[in-house]
């Protein structure tokens, strides 16, 4: 249900809005019969219902037109029927706005081609933060966006064998995944969705994070399986607060556009939740509001309808790629592009690191010198199904001694990249250590 227009939004200048607002709401509800619904709410719901029906007609009309098209004496509907069947949450224009860039799309074209033919097993992965992990979905593994996408893919490509792995870690930036990628993405993965705009912050000029993000992308693109990589760009905190809110983040207050330059440089599909949602929710088009998709205390983590909207964006990309294969079948140009080497880094000298060591969870315990670290305990602060192991001390001044082996082997192609990264200087080797409390 849309929020009452007179209630202040999160981060607004109204003092103690959460406490006062709730108290006011309680008084109003206590004085109103339980069956009573405000007229403004009835109108908003009726407007949204009408918009949903209109959108449904648009999608069905679109699919019907495609089914009537004929290519080489075969109907599109016969070839793509299961792929085009999807009940969208968002209106058609909003889904179309989400697809910012596709480029030549050669890696994803190869994956979708193999999905349609069902020739081999396809591995699909996702990395990111708490939203991709499923936070605020009513049932993680069922109603989060990656699970919804997986269900669609199973229906759309019945001849294919599809495996899914959600490698997202709550409350983590791209910097951590850059260190730990091999632990959270399967070897031989074919398609990876990368979601870090929400967790990397809203400073759109942060070139340090952009460089880390680029190194992560380069590691993914250089994997043996040459996976298709899709940038799933969500929104930083504050963007769904609404106009006039003291702590709101403007449309351009995000790293998305800086990361989007990398999408274009490396020729990767770029999906934008901001573009899909902004006009619909910020300006209450068709009666919709941010609360329809983001109703949570921080207005950052989508609830089930928001998760479905994110899945819509990925489904639309797969459908568009499938249609593209009918019009322009996989051919020699795609194969030539697949054989191309990665270009040098977009940020000069920003070569991806190799032979990183990432130790997480229970595997971290042996790294501490217990004899030299009195007052520390290794305990699990998590919950069933979501372990959170780490060293904890309640004694001020306690020292935790960690011993790390810095010896690493070098691959055959490391020398050139290392020399370029160092600018040819000798003795510039160094080891960076990153400790994170998650």
N, C-alpha and C positions, 0 to 999 in steps of 0.2 A: 504494500500500500504506500502511496506517495506520502511524503512528510507534509504536515500542515505548513503552509507558506509563512505563517507568523512565528513559527518556532525557530530559534537561532540555530545555526549550523555549527558543526564541530570547529573549534578554534576561533569562534567569533568573539567579539569584544564584550558580549553580554556576560556579566560576572556570574561565575558558578553555574553555567548553563546546564550542566549535566544534573546537578542537584536540584536547582531551582526549577529547571524544565520538567524534571520527573515529578517534583512535588505538584507543580501546576497541572501536569497531565493527570496525576492521581486525583486531584480535586475535581477536574472536569469529568473524568470517567465516573467518579463516585456520584456526581450529581446528575449523570445522564443515564437513562434506562439502558440496560444491557443490549437491547435489540436496536438501539438507535445508531445510525451511521451518518456522520456529517455529510451535508450536501456536496461539499467540495470533494470529499473522498469518493462519493458515488459517481460524480462527474468524471474524476480522474480514472477510475476503474473502467467506466463505460468507454472513455476515449481510448484507453489502452486495449480494451477488448476489440474495439472496432479496428484499431491499427493492426492488431495481430491477425484478424480475419483478412484484412486487405493484403497484408504481407503474405499470408498463406496462399491467397489467390494468385498473387504475383509469382511466387515460387512455382506453384502448380502450372501456371500458364507458361512459365519459362521452360519447365521440364517437358510439357506437352509439345511446345514448338520444337524442342530438340529431338523429341521422339519421332516427329514427322519428317525430319531431315534424312536424306538418303545419301550414302557414300559408297560407291562401287556396289550398288544394288543391295546394300545392307542399311537398315535403319539405325540411326544413332541410338534409339531406345533399346534395340536388341543388343548393341555392343556395350552400352554404358548404363543400362537400366538400374542395376543395384547401386552403382556409384552415385547416381544423381538422386537417389532416394534418401532424403534427410530432412527432418523437421527442424527448421531454423528457429532460434529464439529471437534473433535480431531481424529487423526489417531489411529488405534487400539492399537499399542504398547504404546502410551502415556496414553491412558485411563487405560490400564492394569497396568502401573507404578503407577498410582494414588492410587490404592488399596494396601496400605502398610500392613495392618493387619486386619484380620477378627476374628480370634480365633474361639471359638465355636459358637459365633454369636446367642446364644439362644434367646435373647430378640427380636432381629430383625426377626429371623425365625418365632417366634410366631406372630408378627405383619403382616408379609408378608403372612403367612398361613391364617390369618383372612381376609386379603385384597382379597386374591384369592377366598375364599369361600363367602365373602360378608355377613358374619354373623352379623356384628355390625358396628356401626359408628367408624371410626378411626380418632383420632385427631393427627395432625402433626404440630409441632412447630419448630421455629428456633430462636436462640438468637445469638447475635454477634454485630459487629460494622456497620459502614456505608456501607460496601460492601454488606453484607447480607440485610441491609435495602434497598439497591437498588441504591446507589449513582453511577452516570455515566451511568446507564441503560437508554436507550432512553425513555422508558415508564415504570416508577416504577409501579409494579403490573402486568406487562405484560412481559417485557424482562429481568427482574432481575432473578438471578439463582433460587431463591426459588419459584417464580411464574412459571418459566419454568418447574421446577420439579413437581409442583402441577398439571400443565396441563398434563404432562406425566402420572402421577399417575391416574388421572381421566380417561385417555384413556386406560391405561394398566390394570386397575382393575375396569371394568364397573359394576360389581355386588356390589361393596363396596360404602358406604357412607363416603366420606372423607371431613373433615374440616381442613382448614389451618389457622394458625396464625403466622404472622411474628412479633416476639417480639424484633427484633434487634434495638439497639439505636445507632445512629451515634456518633463517637468520644468517645466511652465508653470502658473501660477495663473490664476484667472478675470480677474485684473487685466490681464494681458497681452492676453487675448482681447478684453476690453472695449475696448482700444486698437486692436486689429488685426482686428476681426471681419470687415470687408468683404473682407479678403484670404483668409479661410479658409472663408467660407460663400458659396455661389453666389447671385447676384441671382436672385430669383424662386423661392427654395427653398420647399418645401411642408411639410417635416417636419424638425425639428432635435432631436437628442438632446444634452443638455447634461450633461457629467460633470466636476465640479470639487471635490466634497467630499474626495476623496482627496488632492488637491494643495493645497487651501486650508487644511489643518491640522486639528488636533483640539481647538482651543480653542473650545468651544461658545458662549462669550460674546463672540466677536470680532465686534463690530458693524461695525467698519471694513470687514472682508471681506464681511460681509453686505450692506453698502451698495454695494460695488463689484459684487457678484454681482447685486444688483437692477438696477443700471444696465445690466449686460450683458443681462439678461432683457428689460428694457424696449426696448433697441435691437433685439433679435430680434423681439419682438412688434409693434413699430412698422414693420417692414419692409413694403415695398409689397405683397408677396405674402401678408401676414397668415399666416405659417406656424404650424403646430401645433408647440408646444414641449413636450418631455418631459424632466423632470428625472430623469436616470439617476444615482442616488446610490450611489457605491461606498464603500469603507471606507478610513479613514486608516491610516497605519502603526501597528502595535501591536495592532490590534483582533483579528488572527488569531494572536496570540502564545500565547493560552491562559491559563487561570486560574493564578494563582500566579507568573506571570512578572513579574520586576521592572519591566520596561518596557511591560507590556501596557496597552492603551487600553480602558477600560470601554465597555460597550454605549452609554452616553450620551455618551461622550467624542468627539463629532463635531459638525461644523457642520450635519449633515444635518437636524436638527430645526428649527434656526433658518432654514435655507434652505427647509425644508418649509412654514414659515409663509407664505413667498412663493408656493409652489405653491398654497396655499389662497387667498391674497389675489388672485392673478391667474388662478385657476381652471385650473391646469395639472396634468396627470398626474404623479404622483410614484412612481418605482420605487425600491425599497430592496434593495440587495444584502445589507446588514447583516441585514435582517429575514428574507431568504430563507435565509441561511447560518448564522446564529448558533446556534440550537438544534441544528441538524443537526450542526454541526462542533464547537462548544464542548462539548456534552454527549454527543458520540459516538453520536447516535441512529442506529440501524440499522447500526452499525459504521463510520460515516463519521467523518472527522477533517479538520482544516484541511489536512493534507498531501495529501488527495485533490484539493484545488482550488487550493491556494496554495503548492505545494512549490517554494520559491525561497528564496534566502538572506535576503531581507528579509520574507518572508511577507506581502507586500503586493500583488505583481503575480500575478494568476491565471495558471495554466498552462491547457492546452487544456480540461480539464473545467470549470475555473472560468469560462473564456471562454464555453463552451457554456451554463453556468448563467446568465450575464448575458444572453446572447441569449434564453434561455428567458423571462426577465422581459418583454422587449420583445415577443416573440411572443405571450405570454399577453395583453398589453395590446391588441394588434391583433386577436386572436381575440375578446376580450371586447367590443371596440368594434364588431366585425362583427356579433356576436350582438345587441348593443344596437340596431343599425340595423334588424335584422329586427323586433324587438319595438316599437321606436319609430323609424319611418323619418324620414329627414332632412326637416324641415319649416320652417314659418314661424318658430318660436322659434329654431331654429339660425341662420337668416338674420338675424334681429334681433340675436342675440348677436354674429354676425360683423361687423355694422355698428357695434357699440358702440365708442366711443373708450376708450382705456386710462384706467383710473382714475389719480388722482394717485399719486405714489410712496407705498409703504407707510411708508418712513422719510421723514418730513417734509422737503421741500426737496431730496430726493435725485434730481433730474432727470438723465436720461441726457445725456451730452455729445454734441456734434455736431461734424463737421468735424475729427475727430482725424486726426493723421498718424502712420502706422506704417510704418517703413522697416526691412526685415528682409532678411538674407542679402546677396547681392551688391549689392543696391540701396543698401545702407548706405555703401558705399565712397566715393561722391562727397561725402558729408556731412563728411568729415574734411578739414581743411586740411593737406595733406601737407607743404607747405613749412614750416608752423609746428609740425610734429609729428615731429621727428627721432627715430629709434629705434623707430618703430612699423612693423609690416608687416601687410598685409591677406592672411590666409591661410585655407585651408580645413582645419579640424581634424577634419572628418567622415570618412565612408567612402562608398564607391559607393552611390548611391541615397539617401544621407542626408547631404547637404552641411551643413557647419557653418562658415560664413564669419564672420570677425571680425578685429578689430585685436589684435595680440599684440605685446608688448614684453618683452624680457628685460633691459632696462637700468633699474635702479632710478632713480626720480625723473623718468622720461620723462613728458612731458605730451602728451596727445592733445587737439587743438583740434577741436571739432565745431561746425559752423555750421548753424543750423536757421532756416528761414523761419517766423516766427510769424504771418504774415498769413493770415487766414481770412475767407471770406465767410459771411454770415448768411442763413439761410433765412427764409421769411415767418413761421414760427411759433416762431422762436427767442427773440424779445424777451420774451414772457410767461414762458417757462421760465427765461430768464436772470434776469429780475427777481425771480421767486420764489426762485430759488436764492441770489440775493444779498441777499434780504430787503429789496429796494428801495434799497440803498445804492449811491451813485455811486462810480465809481473802484475798484470791487472786482474788476475783471477781472484775471486772472492766468493764466499759462501753466505747466502742470506738465510736466516732462520725466521720462520713465522710461527708464532704460538697463537692459538685461537681458543677462546672459551665459547662454546656453542650452546 
